[in-house]
Amino acid sequence: MRSFLLFLANDERFKNFMLRFKFFRNTAWRFVAGETLQDAIRAVREANSHGIRGTLDLLGENAQSQEDARKATAEVLAMLDTLRAERVDCNVSVKLTQLGLDVDDEFCYENLREIVNRARLLEYFVRVDMEGSAYTQRTIDIVLRLRKELENVGVVIQAYLYRSEQDIRDLLAARTRIRLCKGAYLEPETVAFKKKQDTDANFVKLMKILLDSGLYHGIATHDDAMIGATKQYANLRSIPKTSFEFQMLYGIRRDLQQGLAREGYNMRVYVPYGSLWYAYFMRRLAERPANLWFILRNLFRD
């Protein structure tokens, strides 16, 4: 079921069919803050009221023209200016394909550099999201290149990829901050673990490497077992709660998010917004297919 949902995330015919239903769109707002930046700002402000930080993600990926990529870049730059004006506790996340990675690597690099430099001037941190494995090496290469010039940029590493331990070691050598997650794309068995227990074991292994590095990283998971393992290892190694953060997705385990914040852990919520929410929403369904049955039961009541 997970593989099927991930396949549908990129199926234009299914997308066009489902977007006809108001209930489907309304259900997406559980995982997406809204279609406008102000919707997202309100969501971050609400999180801040519970001691939870945010990171904003303007949804969209795989720009096929320089014009579309520049438009996305301009929107992220405007987002940074708005964050400063609104004075919310929030960083920014971006996808490189949204900034033109499918068009040209150098063009994409310049767009990212402009964003990260603006963020530096405004005292914000930029996290580069990781996409499918076809983009992994190019994403890391661009981040490492930019990291030589600017410090306020980090990247996401996915625990289900076999290569992730070496990638983490390369990034740590450049003192790059990392968000560790399990991974949410449909990948072949040649590059990624297929069994949950194998991904979980690798997640714990990589988490330990990150916590031992002395850098400030994000441990991104909603899995109680992974959270427990992180807490246990931090206690064992006398690693302060303030030296790393847990990260979770908007709309998922809000009770747990607030509970971790009350316990004194740094907590950050990933807040996506924008009109191009379909693929993101389908990946969230794939992580918990039980949500699909809820949609199907109510779909034709629209």
C-alpha positions in Angstrom: 0.0 0.0 0.0 2.8 2.4 0.8 4.5 1.8 -2.6 1.1 2.3 -4.3 0.5 5.6 -2.6 3.9 6.8 -3.4 3.3 5.9 -7.0 0.0 7.9 -7.0 1.9 10.9 -5.6 3.4 11.4 -9.1 0.3 10.3 -11.2 -1.2 13.4 -12.8 -4.5 11.6 -13.8 -5.2 10.5 -10.3 -4.2 13.9 -9.0 -6.7 15.6 -11.3 -9.4 13.2 -10.3 -8.9 13.6 -6.6 -8.7 17.4 -6.6 -12.3 17.4 -7.7 -13.4 16.4 -4.2 -13.7 19.0 -1.6 -13.3 16.5 1.2 -9.9 15.4 -0.2 -8.7 18.9 -0.2 -10.0 19.6 3.3 -8.3 16.5 4.6 -5.0 17.8 3.3 -5.2 20.8 5.6 -4.5 18.4 8.5 -1.0 18.1 7.1 -0.6 21.4 5.2 -1.0 24.8 6.9 -2.8 26.3 4.0 -2.2 27.8 0.6 -0.8 31.2 1.7 2.2 32.4 3.6 -0.1 34.1 6.2 -1.7 30.7 6.8 1.7 29.3 7.5 2.7 32.2 9.8 -0.4 31.6 11.8 0.5 27.9 12.2 4.0 28.8 13.3 2.8 31.4 15.8 0.4 28.8 17.3 3.4 26.4 17.6 5.5 29.1 19.2 2.8 29.6 21.8 3.6 26.0 23.0 7.3 26.5 23.0 7.8 24.8 19.6 9.9 26.4 16.8 9.0 26.1 13.2 10.5 25.7 9.7 8.5 26.9 6.7 8.4 25.0 3.5 6.9 26.5 0.3 5.5 23.4 -1.4 6.6 22.7 -4.9 9.3 20.6 -6.7 10.7 19.7 -10.1 10.6 23.1 -11.7 11.1 22.6 -15.4 12.1 26.1 -16.4 14.3 28.9 -15.2 11.2 31.1 -15.0 9.5 28.8 -12.5 12.6 28.3 -10.5 13.2 32.0 -10.2 9.6 32.6 -9.2 10.0 30.0 -6.4 13.3 31.6 -5.3 11.6 35.0 -5.2 8.8 33.6 -3.1 11.3 32.1 -0.6 13.2 35.4 -0.4 9.9 37.2 0.3 9.1 34.5 2.9 12.4 35.4 4.8 11.5 39.1 4.8 8.0 38.3 6.1 9.4 36.1 8.9 11.6 39.0 10.0 8.7 41.4 10.0 6.4 38.9 11.8 9.0 38.0 14.4 8.1 34.3 14.7 10.6 31.7 15.8 11.1 29.9 12.5 13.6 28.7 9.9 13.2 27.9 6.2 13.3 24.6 4.3 13.8 24.4 0.5 13.9 21.7 -2.2 16.6 22.0 -4.8 14.4 20.8 -7.7 12.1 23.7 -6.8 15.1 26.0 -7.3 16.0 24.5 -10.7 18.1 21.4 -10.1 16.3 19.7 -13.1 17.2 22.7 -15.3 20.9 23.3 -14.4 23.1 22.6 -11.4 24.9 25.9 -11.5 21.6 27.9 -11.9 20.2 26.0 -8.9 23.3 26.7 -6.9 23.0 30.4 -7.5 19.4 30.5 -6.5 20.2 28.6 -3.3 23.1 30.8 -2.5 20.9 33.9 -2.9 18.4 32.5 -0.4 21.0 31.4 2.1 22.8 34.7 1.9 19.6 36.6 2.5 18.8 34.3 5.4 22.3 35.0 6.9 21.7 38.7 6.8 18.3 38.2 8.5 19.8 35.7 11.0 17.9 32.6 9.7 19.0 29.1 9.0 18.1 27.3 5.7 17.6 23.5 5.6 17.9 21.8 2.2 15.4 19.0 2.0 16.4 15.7 0.5 14.4 14.3 -2.4 14.5 11.0 -4.2 17.8 9.1 -4.4 18.4 10.3 -8.0 19.1 13.7 -6.5 21.1 12.7 -3.3 24.6 13.2 -4.6 23.9 16.4 -6.4 22.1 17.8 -3.4 25.0 17.0 -1.1 27.6 18.4 -3.6 25.7 21.7 -3.8 25.3 21.9 0.0 29.0 21.1 0.6 30.0 23.7 -1.9 27.9 26.4 -0.4 28.9 25.3 3.1 32.5 26.5 2.3 31.2 30.0 2.1 28.1 30.2 4.4 27.5 28.6 7.7 23.7 28.9 8.0 22.8 26.0 5.7 22.2 22.3 6.4 20.7 19.3 4.7 18.5 16.3 5.3 19.7 12.7 5.4 17.4 9.7 5.0 18.1 6.7 7.1 16.6 4.2 4.7 19.4 4.7 2.1 22.4 2.4 2.4 24.7 5.3 1.6 23.6 7.6 4.4 26.3 6.7 7.0 29.1 7.8 4.6 27.1 10.9 3.6 26.8 11.9 7.2 30.5 11.4 7.8 31.3 13.6 4.7 28.9 16.3 5.9 30.2 16.2 9.4 33.8 16.7 8.2 32.5 20.0 6.7 30.7 20.7 10.0 27.3 20.7 8.3 24.1 20.5 10.4 21.9 17.6 9.5 18.2 16.7 9.9 17.9 12.9 10.2 14.7 11.3 9.0 13.6 7.9 7.8 12.8 8.8 4.2 9.5 9.1 2.3 10.1 8.3 -1.4 9.6 5.2 -3.4 13.1 3.7 -3.7 14.4 0.4 -5.2 15.9 -2.3 -3.0 19.3 -1.7 -4.6 19.6 1.7 -2.8 17.3 1.5 0.2 16.3 -0.8 3.1 12.9 -2.3 2.5 12.2 -3.6 6.0 11.1 -1.2 8.7 13.3 -2.8 11.3 16.4 -2.3 9.1 15.6 1.4 8.6 15.0 1.8 12.3 18.3 0.2 13.2 20.1 2.4 10.8 18.3 5.5 12.1 19.5 4.7 15.6 23.0 4.1 14.4 23.1 7.4 12.5 21.4 9.3 15.4 24.2 8.3 17.7 26.8 9.5 15.2 25.1 12.9 15.0 24.7 13.3 18.8 28.3 12.5 19.3 29.5 15.0 16.7 29.1 18.1 18.9 27.1 19.9 16.3 23.4 20.9 16.6 21.3 18.5 14.6 17.6 17.7 14.1 16.3 14.2 14.9 13.1 14.0 12.8 10.7 11.3 13.8 7.2 10.6 15.1 8.2 7.0 16.2 8.1 6.5 19.9 10.8 3.9 19.7 13.2 6.3 17.9 12.4 9.1 20.3 13.0 6.8 23.2 16.3 5.6 21.8 17.4 9.2 21.2 16.5 10.2 24.8 18.3 7.2 26.2 21.5 7.7 24.2 21.6 11.4 25.1 21.2 10.5 28.8 23.9 7.8 28.5 26.4 10.2 27.0 25.4 13.2 29.2 24.4 15.1 26.1 22.3 18.2 27.1 18.7 18.5 25.8 19.6 21.9 24.4 22.4 20.5 22.1 20.0 18.9 19.6 16.3 19.1 18.6 13.4 16.8 17.8 11.5 17.6 14.6 8.1 16.6 13.5 5.7 17.3 10.7 2.8 19.7 11.0 -0.4 18.0 12.0 1.2 14.8 13.2 1.5 13.9 16.9 0.8 17.4 18.2 0.4 16.0 21.7 3.8 14.4 21.5 5.3 17.7 20.1 4.0 19.7 23.0 5.0 17.0 25.5 8.6 17.0 24.4 8.7 20.8 24.6 7.3 20.6 28.2 10.1 18.1 29.0 12.7 20.7 28.0 13.7 19.3 24.6 14.1 21.6 21.7 11.2 20.9 19.4 10.6 22.1 15.8 7.6 21.5 13.5 7.9 21.4 9.7 5.2 23.6 8.4 4.4 23.2 4.6 2.1 25.6 2.7 1.2 26.6 -0.8 -1.0 25.5 -3.7 1.3 22.7 -4.9 0.5 20.4 -1.9 -0.7 17.2 -3.6 2.5 15.2 -3.8 3.5 16.2 -0.3 0.1 15.1 1.0 0.3 11.7 -0.7 3.6 11.0 0.8 2.1 11.7 4.2 -0.7 9.2 3.5 1.9 6.7 2.5 3.6 7.0 5.9 0.2 6.1 7.5 -2.1 4.3 5.0 -4.9 4.1 7.6 -5.5 7.7 6.7 -6.4 6.6 3.2 -9.3 4.5 4.4 -10.7 7.5 6.2 -10.6 9.5 3.0 -12.2 6.7 0.9 -15.0 6.3 3.4 -15.9 9.9 3.1 -15.0 10.7 -0.5 -18.4 10.3 -2.1 -20.2 12.2 0.7 -18.6 15.4 -0.7 
